[in-house]
Amino acid sequence: MKACIPAKQAPEALKTVFDTSLAKRNDSEEFADFIDRVGVAEFEEKFGKPKSEFGPLDRDNIQSYMDWGKTVVYKLERGEGECAV
């Protein structure tokens, strides 16, 4: 499984990763070494769910589909830019 979370849940997910590392890492173990030792599976189990499990785009789940500080649903818009010319 690959961890997949809405951006708005990233702060809580990051807190979970750091709290887990503080609780389970060995003395003087660097964070990267801790992740190498335990692997990412432990974290994927905690908050890695398929996108389909975030629910449909409806009133109950709307916050998972909106950008930070926005009041409208995110919409991918592509247009011609200086790199496309």
C-alpha positions in Angstrom: 0.0 0.0 0.0 1.1 3.5 -0.7 0.3 6.3 1.8 -2.2 8.7 0.3 -3.7 11.5 2.3 -5.3 14.8 1.5 -3.0 17.8 1.9 -5.1 19.1 4.8 -4.3 16.0 6.8 -0.5 16.3 6.2 0.2 18.2 9.5 -1.4 15.5 11.6 0.3 12.7 9.6 3.7 14.4 10.1 3.0 14.7 13.8 2.2 11.0 13.9 5.5 10.1 12.2 7.5 12.3 14.5 5.7 11.1 17.7 6.3 7.5 16.6 9.9 8.1 15.9 10.4 9.8 19.3 8.7 6.9 21.1 10.3 4.0 19.2 13.8 5.1 18.0 16.9 3.9 19.7 19.2 6.2 21.7 21.1 8.5 19.5 19.4 7.1 16.4 19.0 9.6 13.6 15.5 10.1 12.1 16.5 8.7 8.7 18.1 5.7 10.3 14.9 5.1 12.3 12.8 5.1 9.1 15.3 2.7 7.4 15.0 0.4 10.4 11.2 0.3 10.9 10.2 1.0 7.2 7.3 2.9 6.0 4.7 0.1 6.4 4.0 1.1 10.0 3.0 4.6 8.9 1.1 3.5 5.8 -1.1 1.3 8.1 -2.0 4.4 10.2 -3.0 6.8 7.5 -2.3 5.3 4.1 -5.6 4.6 2.5 -6.6 4.6 -1.2 -8.1 7.8 -2.6 -11.4 6.1 -3.1 -11.8 5.8 0.7 -11.9 9.6 1.2 -15.5 9.4 0.1 -17.4 10.9 -2.8 -17.3 14.6 -3.6 -20.3 15.6 -1.5 -21.1 17.9 1.5 -19.8 15.4 4.1 -16.3 15.1 2.4 -15.9 18.4 0.7 -13.0 19.6 2.9 -10.8 16.7 1.6 -11.3 18.1 -1.9 -10.6 21.8 -1.2 -7.3 23.7 -1.2 -6.0 25.5 1.9 -7.8 28.8 2.4 -10.2 28.3 -0.5 -13.9 28.1 -0.5 -14.3 26.3 -3.8 -13.3 22.8 -4.9 -9.9 22.4 -6.4 -10.0 22.4 -10.2 -7.0 21.6 -12.4 -6.7 24.2 -15.0 -4.2 24.0 -17.8 -3.4 26.7 -20.3 -0.7 28.0 -22.5 2.2 29.4 -20.5 5.7 30.6 -21.4 7.0 27.1 -21.2 4.4 25.8 -23.6 5.3 28.2 -26.3 
